[in-house]
Amino acid sequence: MDTSNIKSAKYSDTVQMDGTKKLKEYVRVVMKEGDDLFVPTDEANMNYVTLMQMVADGDLTIADAD
């Protein structure tokens, strides 16, 4: 993931098969080229780790899910 091309980021909730809602399961990353990436909120995922480092450094804000 080229972090210099991130336009915006927003958490996404999902609804499980049993109807329960899982909060902040993914981060939807909109790239400047128009592509969307869906990054799982898993600390074993290097893209998620990169996003969290950008947040910690003040370089990115991830909007809450709708």
Number of C-alpha atoms within 10 A of each C-alpha: 12 7 13 8 13 19 15 15 21 18 20 20 16 14 11 9 7 6 8 9 12 12 13 16 18 20 24 20 22 17 18 12 9 11 10 16 16 17 20 18 18 12 11 9 11 13 20 18 15 14 23 18 13 15 13 11 9 9 11 17 14 16 13 13 15 7
